[in-house]
């Protein structure tokens, strides 16, 4: 008779799951997107949201121009996490993605195509040009939509909005009309930031700063002897970094209480333009610096006085001797903006090229000369420099000043200077007739905006001060642009009174036509179609300036939320920190100007994305991380994990090494889900053990889930997810993989199915799976869905689930404190075991017996439980936390070393527990 050999390995309950270890996200994610499309997941989400409290995160429109960059990915992923979490928290989170489609960047791209073909854009019919711009924007809108979807961003893509939709253009024209009718819109002459290349005014949000080499000059303004008094025969000196503005000079400014000196030059260095014996007026505080830079080696101060002593004195224009066209005098005025930071403490006033200059000259009745055309060249009426471009004028101006005897010093220097964000060309201030929205006055837009800021929640809080300081100091909002691709400022101006026509019926007619035909109608139809039969079109000027694109995007709350019946104000506006001067502010001003309230309750701000060394990304540096490349190599879930593992309120870093780290973090999360799934094979409700009957170890895990749920709920309520997903990863790596799973593997694999400990563990794992998978779903929608479907079948979706209800009964701080001490003592035992393994006294921890100190005994007096926790075959209490070799034989099935092995004749190589498990 042959003895039957039992394969005890086959009796061990090892984890089994079809959830693969290898993620293969670049392959599986597109398949998942297709699955969601086929099953109509978005429609199911909307159906599930019926009757729930609404949640609206209003999408700030990205610009439809080029492929998505990593900043787009950060922005849309962050929004998507918030939306998904709100939906899973019991809200109806309807999300309407949108695009900004008008404006200079698209015009510039279309013009580039013209320039390549040597075509003149100005010769192209405006409707044809607008058609090409629309087609260009539509192409990139479609491209970006697919790229956003590939990132796993859920939204109503079929009903997306675009500022170039006919209904949007009509609504934008209607919003302009509201400002027209309430009196806040006016046309005025004022210096605005102007692009000579693009021939249009720009908003501050369209400006970026780059280093630029410029000429700085010191210039004499000789006093008029007739009115100079004590300053007869002297010259007042100014310093400017814009020599090209000298032809536009019409005044000087000094500080009322600032100290000035009248000096006489005694000696000069070789090459200095200063003349011994001449008298000059400059700042007292800057005297030493002035003399050093102008080569004055010796001087005598004749008198010292306050700036108010100069008020009303007149000085010759410094080019008076160069051309009779400049033979006039200019007044000295007092200005609070004058400082002693640099130069001479005297500021030259060119009211056509500076805001302070314009305001001060206007107060004193000084006329604003029109010297520079829209292309940056001097008008033909400008003496000496007619037709010359201002950026080529430095040398000619210096030459003319020198010939007139009034150039005191010149030198080149580098400084930060405003440039167009699109053409990268330097900008100028230029006084032109533009359309403005009044910040102060009857509408009290500034006052209302500041009050609305005070009533808004900011994440992070620093955003409040940032936008508040900008609104406090900003001038009236210049909303006009001299371009073709956009929504026209569709108004009429009376040719006799020069007042805009404020007629509600005319505005309603304009909006109605735009809604049917789009804003192209403004260019295609005669003015009479808009004015109606009661007005003569010949009496009115039709305005063809287009509105600032920031006004357009600032109006989206009107035609995306209000027009679609979504609640306003929106719960959240989320964009990058640059939008405090851009979309956040434009939306705020537009809404308070037309409705008296902010369009948002919360503003969430992201930082900028830099490379791994903290540098700005640039193709020339080769440090650009493209989201499309990350998707192809790692998968979108890795990119999403990077976003949610970062502090999004600060600048973020990304690059090859950081992505590798995120992939490793992802692997740990995935392995956690995989182990839980495998350990739950065959689990059903009949096996469920009530939580009240859980052992303390499982109750401790319930407490940890309660703590994590608190973080989740706080993030949902406050829209600040910083640290949430790192906490979940820490929980998976430290509390689960390195602690709980290690301890419970023995019970899961080797206990009999009816074992209470095994049932408690599996019941805990069921709760754990539901919590982890739903919590991960907003950040890792593909992976969470794969895990959920792996357990519950293809007819289900984790995204239709709610976050599990975590009862406060799971909260057990005393137990958590106890387990913190238990883990401390366990760590001491583990160190001793590792020393034994290193000395080859034992091979694994199951070959050891744990020895626990009196302190450990006081915390937990159950030696058997200590053996489980330390993953040893036995445990006893002794003088200190350590370990010794276990006594007995190794169980063939569970590998524990116990004296009882061999006591059962039917299974001589097993321990008693394993004998009972195999029957």
SEBABA-540265 format. One line per 5 residues: number of its first residue (from 1); their letters; for each residue x, y, z of C-alpha. Coordinates in steps of 0.1 Angstrom, whole numbers, plus 5000, padded with zeros to 4 digits. Each point is the difference from the previous one (the first is absolute). Layout:
REM SEBABA-540265
NUM = A = X,Y,Z  ...
END
This chain:
REM SEBABA-540265
1 = XXXXX = 5000,5000,5000  5014,5034,4990  4996,5030,5023  4981,5029,4985  5021,5032,4998
6 = XXXXX = 4979,5031,5007  5007,5032,4981  4996,5024,5029  5009,5030,4978  4967,4996,4982
11 = XXXXX = 4981,5004,5032  5014,5034,5007  4976,5028,4991  5023,5022,4978  4987,5032,4985
16 = XXXXX = 4985,4996,4966  4988,5028,4977  4998,5009,4963  5011,5036,5008  5035,4999,4984
21 = XXXXX = 5032,5011,5017  5011,5018,4968  4979,5031,4995  5006,5005,4963  4982,5033,5003
26 = XXXXX = 5009,5014,4965  4982,4970,4986  4971,4996,5025  4990,5036,5005  4988,5006,4964
31 = XXXXX = 4980,4968,5003  4985,5013,5032  4990,5033,4983  4983,4980,4972  4982,4980,5026
36 = XXXXX = 4987,5031,5018  4989,5014,4967  4981,4969,4990  4983,4997,5034  4990,5037,5000
41 = XXXXX = 5017,5006,5034  4996,5038,4998  4962,4996,4995  4999,4975,5028  5018,5025,5023
46 = XXXXX = 4975,5027,4991  4971,4977,5006  5014,4990,5034  5004,5037,5009  4964,5008,4995
51 = XXXXX = 4985,5015,5031  5034,5003,5018  5014,5034,5010  5018,5015,4970  5037,5007,4999
56 = XXXXX = 5015,5022,4973  5037,5003,4993  5000,5025,4972  5026,4993,4974  5023,5029,4992
61 = XXXXX = 5005,4997,4962  5034,4989,4987  5011,5017,4968  4993,4980,4968  5035,5003,4986
66 = XXXXX = 5024,4970,4999  5003,4967,5018  4996,4998,5037  5030,5007,5022  5007,4987,5035
71 = XXXXX = 4983,5031,5016  4968,4991,4982  5003,4964,5014  5005,5013,5036  4970,5023,4997
76 = XXXXX = 4975,4976,4985  5011,4970,5022  4996,5021,5031  4966,5011,4989  4990,4964,4992
81 = XXXXX = 5010,4987,5034  4979,5026,5017  4970,4993,4977  5002,4963,5004  5004,5002,5038
86 = XXXXX = 4970,5023,5002  4979,4976,4980  5010,4971,5022  4992,5021,5030  4963,5002,4990
91 = XXXXX = 5000,5031,4978  4989,5005,4964  5033,5012,4986  4991,5010,4965  5032,5012,4982
96 = XXXXX = 4999,5020,4968  5035,5003,4984  5007,5030,4978  5024,5019,4978  5011,5035,4994
101 = XXXXX = 5001,5004,4962  5003,5037,4991  5029,5024,5003  5035,5009,4990  5018,4966,5002
106 = XXXXX = 4978,4984,4974  5000,5031,4978  5038,4999,5003  5002,4964,4989  4977,5007,4970
111 = XXXXX = 5021,5031,4991  5031,4979,5002  4986,4978,4973  4993,5031,4979  5035,5013,5006
116 = XXXXX = 5015,4967,4989  4980,5004,4967  5010,5037,4998  4964,5010,5003  4988,5032,5017
121 = XXXXX = 4975,4992,5027  4985,5035,4997  4991,4993,4964  4980,4969,5009  4962,5006,5004
126 = XXXXX = 4992,5000,5037  4974,4973,4998  5024,4977,4981  5027,5007,5027  4975,4993,5028
131 = XXXXX = 4990,4967,4983  5036,4989,4999  5004,5009,5037  4969,4980,5008  5012,4969,4981
136 = XXXXX = 5034,5003,5017  4984,5002,5035  4976,4971,4992  5029,4977,4990  5019,5005,5032
141 = XXXXX = 4968,4999,5021  4994,4965,4986  5036,4989,5005  5001,5013,5036  4966,4983,5008
146 = XXXXX = 5014,4966,4991  5032,5007,5020  4979,5010,5031  4979,4969,4997  5032,4978,4998
151 = XXXXX = 5009,5015,5034  4969,4984,5014  4982,5033,5004  4962,4995,5003  4977,5026,4987
156 = XXXXX = 4972,5009,4976  5022,5000,4970  4970,4998,4976  4987,5033,5014  5033,5018,5006
161 = XXXXX = 5000,5038,4997  5021,5022,4978  5002,5038,5000  4996,4999,4962  4967,4981,5001
166 = XXXXX = 4972,5023,4986  4981,4999,5033  5032,5009,5019  5008,5029,4977  4964,5013,5004
171 = XXXXX = 5003,4997,5038  5033,5018,5001  4986,5028,4979  4971,5001,5024  5023,5003,5030
176 = XXXXX = 5018,5029,4983  4965,5015,4996  4994,4998,5037  5030,5022,5007  4989,5023,4972
181 = XXXXX = 4965,5004,5014  5011,5004,5036  5024,5028,4991  5032,4982,5010  5013,4998,4964
186 = XXXXX = 5016,5031,4985  5025,5009,4973  5030,5020,5012  5035,5010,4991  5025,4983,5022
191 = XXXXX = 5035,4984,4998  4996,4962,4997  5025,4972,4996  5004,4998,4962  5016,4975,4977
196 = XXXXX = 5015,5017,4970  5004,4966,4983  4964,4989,5005  4987,5036,4998  4976,4996,5029
201 = XXXXX = 4996,5008,5037  5008,4972,5024  4988,4992,5034  5024,4995,5029  4992,4963,4999
206 = XXXXX = 5013,4998,4964  5034,5014,5010  5031,4982,5011  5033,5014,5010  5034,4992,4984
211 = XXXXX = 5034,5016,5003  5006,5027,4974  5031,5021,4992  4990,5037,5000  5016,5034,5001
216 = XXXXX = 4998,5021,5032  5006,5037,4997  5005,5031,5022  4985,5031,4983  5001,5037,5008
221 = XXXXX = 4969,5022,4999  5012,5036,5000  4981,5024,5022  4982,5029,4984  5017,5031,5014
226 = XXXXX = 4969,5020,5000  4982,4978,5026  5029,4981,5016  5007,5023,5029  5028,4985,5021
231 = XXXXX = 5004,4973,4974  5008,5023,4971  5028,4987,4978  4996,4965,5015  4988,4968,4984
236 = XXXXX = 4979,4974,5017  5011,4964,4992  4978,4970,4993  5010,4963,4996  4980,4977,4977
241 = XXXXX = 5003,4965,4986  4978,5008,4970  5018,5026,4979  4973,4996,4973  4975,5018,5023
246 = XXXXX = 5020,5032,5000  4982,5014,4969  4967,4995,5019  5012,5019,5031  4976,5027,5012
251 = XXXXX = 5009,5004,5037  5022,4991,5030  4991,4986,5034  5016,5003,5035  4990,4988,5034
256 = XXXXX = 4983,5026,5023  5020,4992,5032  5031,4985,4983  5034,5018,5004  5017,5015,4969
261 = XXXXX = 5032,5019,4995  5013,5027,4976  5037,4992,4994  5027,5015,4979  5024,4977,4982
266 = XXXXX = 5037,5007,5009  5018,4972,4981  4992,4970,4978  5017,4968,4989  5013,4995,4965
271 = XXXXX = 4971,4992,4976  4973,5014,5022  4973,5020,4984  4997,5022,5031  5015,5035,4997
276 = XXXXX = 5019,5018,5028  4982,5030,5011  4965,4988,4991  4972,4999,5026  4979,4969,5004
281 = XXXXX = 4969,4990,5020  4998,4964,5013  4990,4980,5030  5019,5004,5032  4998,4963,5009
286 = XXXXX = 5012,4989,4965  5027,5027,4997  5030,4977,5005  4987,4974,4976  4992,5027,4975
291 = XXXXX = 5034,5016,5000  5017,4966,4998  4980,4989,4969  5003,5034,4982  5037,5004,5006
296 = XXXXX = 4998,5031,5023  5031,4997,5022  4995,5032,5020  4970,5022,5007  4986,5025,5025
301 = XXXXX = 4965,5000,5013  4986,5035,4997  4967,4993,5017  4977,4973,5013  4962,5001,4999
306 = XXXXX = 4968,4980,4999  4983,4990,4967  4972,5024,5006  5024,5028,4993  5002,4989,4964
311 = XXXXX = 4962,4999,4994  4988,5021,4971  5035,5007,4987  5004,4995,4962  5028,4985,4981
316 = XXXXX = 5009,4998,4963  4994,4967,4982  5035,4984,4997  4997,4998,4962  4990,5037,4996
321 = XXXXX = 5034,5009,4984  4999,4970,4978  4968,5008,4982  4975,5029,5001  4972,4974,5005
326 = XXXXX = 5012,4996,5035  5003,5037,5008  4977,5000,5030  5002,4998,5038  4986,4974,5023
331 = XXXXX = 4988,5004,5036  5012,4983,5031  4972,4983,5020  5000,4982,5033  4992,4963,5000
336 = XXXXX = 4997,4975,5028  5014,4972,4978  5035,5016,4999  5025,4981,5021  5038,5001,5007
341 = XXXXX = 5006,4964,4989  5020,5008,4969  5009,5028,4976  4997,5036,5012  4967,5002,5018
346 = XXXXX = 4986,5020,4971  4977,4981,4976  4994,5011,4964  4964,4999,4991  4989,4986,4966
351 = XXXXX = 4962,4999,5005  4995,4978,4969  5023,4973,5013  4994,4996,5037  4971,4996,5024
356 = XXXXX = 5014,5023,5027  5011,5025,4973  4965,5000,4985  4982,5005,5033  5022,5028,5013
361 = XXXXX = 5001,5019,4967  4962,4997,4997  4995,5014,5035  5022,5030,4990  4984,5005,4966
366 = XXXXX = 5030,4989,4980  4989,4987,4966  5010,4964,4989  5020,5000,4968  4994,4973,4974
371 = XXXXX = 5035,4990,4990  5001,4962,4994  4979,4980,4975  4985,4965,5007  5030,4983,4982
376 = XXXXX = 5025,5017,5024  5012,5027,4975  4999,5037,5006  4973,5019,4982  5012,5022,4971
381 = XXXXX = 4992,5030,5021  5027,4992,5025  5031,5022,4994  5034,4983,4994  4986,4964,5004
386 = XXXXX = 4971,4997,4976  4994,4964,4988  5027,4986,5023  4992,4970,5022  5001,5008,5037
391 = XXXXX = 5022,4969,5007  5026,5014,4976  4998,5035,5013  5024,4999,5029  5031,5010,4981
396 = XXXXX = 4983,5027,4978  4984,5015,5031  5033,5000,5019  5018,5016,4970  4973,5027,4998
401 = XXXXX = 5003,5007,5037  5038,5002,4998  4998,5024,4971  4976,5021,5021  5024,4999,5029
406 = XXXXX = 4977,4982,5023  5013,4964,5002  5018,4996,5033  5007,4963,4999  4990,4967,4982
411 = XXXXX = 5006,4963,5007  4986,4967,4990  4985,4977,5027  4980,4968,5003  4966,5001,5018
416 = XXXXX = 4968,4981,5002  4976,5014,4974  4964,4992,4990  4995,4979,4969  4970,4986,4982
421 = XXXXX = 4994,4964,5012  4993,4990,4964  5023,5018,4976  5027,5004,5028  5005,5036,4987
426 = XXXXX = 5007,5028,5024  4970,5023,5009  4995,5037,5004  4975,5021,5018  4980,5019,4975
431 = XXXXX = 4971,5024,5005  4971,4990,4977  4963,5002,5000  4988,4968,5016  4969,4986,5017
436 = XXXXX = 5001,4997,5037  4979,4986,5028  5000,5025,5029  5013,4984,5033  4987,5028,5022
441 = XXXXX = 4971,5024,4998  4963,4991,5001  5004,4963,4993  5026,4996,5028  5016,4970,4983
446 = XXXXX = 5032,5002,5019  4982,5003,5034  4977,4971,4992  5029,4979,4987  5020,5005,5032
451 = XXXXX = 4969,4991,5021  4996,4968,4979  5036,4991,5005  4995,5002,5037  4971,4976,4997
456 = XXXXX = 5018,4974,4979  5019,4970,5014  5035,4997,4985  5022,4969,4998  5027,5008,5009
461 = XXXXX = 4990,5031,5020  5029,5020,4986  4980,5004,4968  4977,5025,5017  5027,5026,5006
466 = XXXXX = 5013,4995,4965  4968,5007,4982  4989,5027,5025  5031,5021,4995  4996,4998,4963
471 = XXXXX = 4963,5011,5001  5009,5028,5024  5025,5015,4977  4988,4992,4965  4989,5028,4977
476 = XXXXX = 4968,4999,4980  4996,4968,4980  5010,5006,4963  4979,4975,4981  5006,5010,4964
481 = XXXXX = 5025,4984,4976  5008,5011,4965  4998,4966,4985  4976,4979,4978  4995,4966,5016
486 = XXXXX = 4977,5004,5030  4966,5013,5011  4996,5036,4988  4992,5027,5025  4966,5001,4983
491 = XXXXX = 4990,5036,5007  4993,5032,4982  5013,5035,5007  4980,5031,4990  5022,5020,4976
496 = XXXXX = 4987,5033,5013  5001,4995,5037  5028,4974,5000  4980,4981,5026  4993,4963,4998
501 = XXXXX = 4965,4990,4992  4984,4985,5031  4969,4984,4986  4988,4967,5015  4980,4991,4969
506 = XXXXX = 5030,5004,4977  5021,4978,5023  4973,4974,5001  4999,5000,4962  5038,4996,4998
511 = XXXXX = 4999,4970,5025  4971,4984,4981  5019,5002,4967  5032,4988,5015  4983,4970,5015
516 = XXXXX = 4988,4989,4966  5029,5010,4978  5030,5006,5023  5020,5031,5004  5009,4999,4963
521 = XXXXX = 4967,5017,4994  5015,5033,5014  5023,5000,4969  4976,4984,4975  4968,5020,5007
526 = XXXXX = 4993,5037,4995  4998,5021,5032  4963,5007,4993  4992,4963,5008  5012,5006,5036
531 = XXXXX = 4988,5036,5004  4965,4992,4988  4976,5021,4979  4998,5029,5025  5036,5011,4997
536 = XXXXX = 5021,5013,4971  5032,4980,4997  5018,5031,4985  4998,5016,5034  5020,4974,5018
541 = XXXXX = 5036,4986,5000  5000,4962,5001  5027,4987,5024  5022,4972,4986  5025,4996,5029
546 = XXXXX = 4997,4965,5014  4997,4994,5037  5029,4989,5022  5000,4962,5002  5002,5002,5038
551 = XXXXX = 4966,5017,4999  4988,4971,4979  5012,4973,5023  4989,5021,5030  4965,4998,4986
556 = XXXXX = 4999,4962,4998  4979,4998,5032  4972,5017,4981  4999,4977,4970  5012,4967,5015
561 = XXXXX = 4984,5000,5035  4971,5024,4999  4989,4991,4964  5001,4963,5007  4982,5002,5033
566 = XXXXX = 5030,4991,5021  5002,5016,5035  5018,5033,5004  5023,5010,5015  5021,4970,4992
571 = XXXXX = 5014,4980,5029  5036,5000,4987  5022,5019,4975  5034,4983,4996  5029,5012,4980
576 = XXXXX = 5037,5009,5002  5012,5028,5023  5005,5023,4970  4962,5002,4996  4997,5023,5030
581 = XXXXX = 5007,5027,4975  4983,4980,4972  4969,4979,5000  4992,5002,5037  5001,5038,4999
586 = XXXXX = 4983,5004,4967  4972,4977,5011  4997,5019,5033  4998,5034,4984  4976,4989,4973
591 = XXXXX = 4976,4984,5025  5000,5027,5026  4997,5026,4973  4968,4984,4986  4986,4980,5029
596 = XXXXX = 5016,5015,5031  5014,4967,5012  5030,4978,4994  4995,4970,4976  5018,4976,5024
601 = XXXXX = 4999,4989,5036  5035,4985,5001  5032,5008,4981  5026,4971,4999  5034,5009,4986
606 = XXXXX = 5027,4977,4985  5036,5008,4997  5022,4998,4969  5017,4968,4987  5038,5001,4999
611 = XXXXX = 5026,4974,4991  5018,4978,5026  5026,5028,5006  4973,5026,5005  5005,5016,4966
616 = XXXXX = 4973,5013,4977  4994,4975,4972  5013,5009,4966  5006,4982,4968  5034,5015,4997
621 = XXXXX = 5010,4985,5034  4985,4967,4990  4983,4997,5033  4963,4999,4989  4978,4972,5013
626 = XXXXX = 4971,4995,4977  4969,4984,5013  4996,4980,4968  5034,4984,5005  4992,4991,5036
631 = XXXXX = 4968,4984,4989  5018,4979,4974  5028,4989,5024  4983,4997,5034  4963,5007,4996
636 = XXXXX = 4977,5028,5011  4996,4986,5035  5037,5006,5007  4996,5036,4989  4969,5004,5022
641 = XXXXX = 5018,4984,5029  5028,5026,4996  4975,5028,5001  4983,4987,5032  5032,4991,5017
646 = XXXXX = 5012,5036,4996  4992,5031,5019  4981,5016,4971  4999,5034,5017  5038,5003,4996
651 = XXXXX = 5021,4997,4968  5002,4963,4990  5030,4982,4985  4999,4972,4975  5025,4981,4979
656 = XXXXX = 5013,4965,4993  5011,4991,5035  4969,5014,5017  4978,4980,4976  5020,4969,5008
661 = XXXXX = 4994,5007,5037  4962,5004,4993  5000,4968,4981  5015,4982,5030  4975,5016,5023
666 = XXXXX = 4972,4989,4977  5014,4964,4999  4996,4998,5038  4965,5013,4999  4991,4975,4972
671 = XXXXX = 5017,4971,5019  4979,5009,5030  4968,4998,4980  5012,4968,4984  5008,4983,5034
676 = XXXXX = 4966,5011,5014  4982,4987,4970  5018,4967,5001  4993,4996,5037  4963,5006,4995
681 = XXXXX = 4996,4972,4974  4966,4984,5007  4990,5024,5027  4963,5004,5005  4977,5018,5025
686 = XXXXX = 4995,4967,5018  5036,5002,5012  4997,5035,5012  5008,5005,5037  4984,5029,5019
691 = XXXXX = 5026,5027,5006  4992,4998,5038  5015,4965,4999  5032,5010,4983  5033,4993,5018
696 = XXXXX = 5019,5031,5011  5023,4999,4970  4971,5003,4976  4984,5027,5022  5033,5019,4998
701 = XXXXX = 4998,4999,4962  4964,5013,5002  5013,5029,5020  5026,5007,4973  4973,4999,4974
706 = XXXXX = 4980,5025,5021  5030,5023,5001  5005,4998,4962  4963,5006,4995  5003,5032,5021
711 = XXXXX = 5026,5012,4976  4979,4991,4970  4969,5018,5014  5021,5031,5009  5014,5001,4964
716 = XXXXX = 4965,4996,4986  4987,5029,5021  5029,5023,4997  5013,4991,4965  5035,4996,5013
721 = XXXXX = 5014,4966,4991  5035,5007,5011  5014,4969,5018  4970,4978,4996  5014,4975,4975
726 = XXXXX = 5034,5000,5016  4982,4990,5032  4982,4972,4982  5033,4987,4985  5016,5001,5034
731 = XXXXX = 4971,4981,5014  5004,4973,4973  5037,4998,5003  5005,5002,5038  4967,4990,5017
736 = XXXXX = 4990,4973,4975  5029,4985,4981  5026,5003,5027  4978,4993,5029  4964,4987,4997
741 = XXXXX = 5005,4978,4969  5032,4985,5013  4982,4991,5033  4968,4986,4985  5016,4981,4971
746 = XXXXX = 5003,4970,5023  4964,5000,5011  4987,5007,4964  5021,4972,4985  5000,4974,5027
751 = XXXXX = 4969,5004,5023  4970,4979,4993  4973,5019,4981  4978,5001,5031  5027,5016,5020
756 = XXXXX = 4987,5032,5017  5034,5017,4995  4999,4992,4963  4964,5012,4997  5008,5032,5018
761 = XXXXX = 5030,5006,4977  4980,4993,4969  4971,5022,5012  5025,5028,5007  5015,4995,4965
766 = XXXXX = 4966,5004,4985  4995,5033,5017  5036,5010,4992  4995,4992,4963  4968,5021,4998
771 = XXXXX = 5017,5029,5017  5033,4999,4982  4985,4995,4965  4975,5027,5003  5025,5024,5016
776 = XXXXX = 5025,4993,4972  4974,5003,4973  5001,5038,4997  5038,5000,4996  5005,4966,4983
781 = XXXXX = 4967,4995,4980  5014,4974,4977  5017,4979,5027  4971,5002,5024  4975,4990,4973
786 = XXXXX = 5022,4970,4990  5001,4989,5036  4963,5005,5006  4990,4982,4968  5024,4972,5009
791 = XXXXX = 4981,4993,5031  4964,5009,4992  4998,4994,4963  4999,5020,4967  4965,5013,5005
796 = XXXXX = 5012,5021,5029  5020,5032,5003  5017,5014,5031  4992,5035,4987  4963,4994,5006
801 = XXXXX = 5008,4991,5037  4999,5023,5029  5028,5004,5026  4993,4974,5027  4984,5013,5032
806 = XXXXX = 5026,4998,5027  4983,5001,5034  5014,5018,5030  4999,4967,5018  5032,4991,4981
811 = XXXXX = 5018,5029,5017  5021,4986,5029  5029,5023,5009  5009,4979,5031  5004,4969,4979
816 = XXXXX = 5021,5019,4975  5023,5013,5028  5002,4964,5013  5010,4987,4966  5026,5027,4995
821 = XXXXX = 5017,4986,5031  4995,4964,4988  5017,5009,4967  5029,5016,5019  5006,4968,5020
826 = XXXXX = 4995,4978,4969  5027,5021,4983  5024,4991,5028  4993,4963,4995  5003,5004,4962
831 = XXXXX = 5035,5015,5005  5011,4970,5020  4985,4976,4974  5019,5018,4972  5033,4996,5020
836 = XXXXX = 4993,4963,5003  4993,4997,4963  5031,5018,4992  5020,4976,5023  4982,4972,4982
841 = XXXXX = 4986,4987,5034  4966,4999,4984  4987,5004,4964  4966,5017,5006  4981,5016,5028
846 = XXXXX = 4978,4969,5004  5031,4982,5013  5002,5024,5029  4983,5004,5033  4993,5036,5011
851 = XXXXX = 5010,5012,5034  4980,5030,5013  5010,5024,5027  4979,5009,5030  4991,5033,4983
856 = XXXXX = 4987,4980,4970  4982,4976,5024  4983,5029,5016  4986,5011,4966  4990,4965,4988
861 = XXXXX = 4999,4970,5023  4991,4974,4974  5031,4981,4990  4983,4982,4971  4989,5033,4986
866 = XXXXX = 5035,5013,5004  5012,4971,4979  4975,5009,4972  5011,5037,5001  5037,4992,5000
871 = XXXXX = 4995,4973,4973  5018,4975,5022  4990,4964,5008  4997,5008,5037  5004,5028,5026
876 = XXXXX = 5006,5003,5037  5008,5028,5024  5035,5007,5013  5024,5028,5010  5002,5018,4967
881 = XXXXX = 4987,5001,4964  5020,4974,4981  4998,4966,4983  5013,4965,5002  4998,4969,4979
886 = XXXXX = 4967,4983,5003  4998,4965,5014  4984,4972,4981  4996,4988,4964  4989,5019,4969
891 = XXXXX = 4964,4995,4989  5000,4989,4964  4968,5021,4992  5003,5033,5020  5038,4999,5006
896 = XXXXX = 4997,5009,5036  5025,4983,5023  4981,4984,5029  5005,4972,5026  4966,4986,4990
901 = XXXXX = 5010,4991,4965  4999,4962,4996  4975,4993,5028  4972,4991,4976  5004,4966,4984
906 = XXXXX = 4978,5008,4969  5022,5030,4992  5034,4996,5017  5016,5030,4983  4973,5025,5009
911 = XXXXX = 4991,5021,5030  4967,4995,5018  4984,5030,4983  5010,4988,4965  4987,4965,5009
916 = XXXX = 4966,5015,5007  5001,5021,4969  5007,4971,4976  4975,4976,5019
END
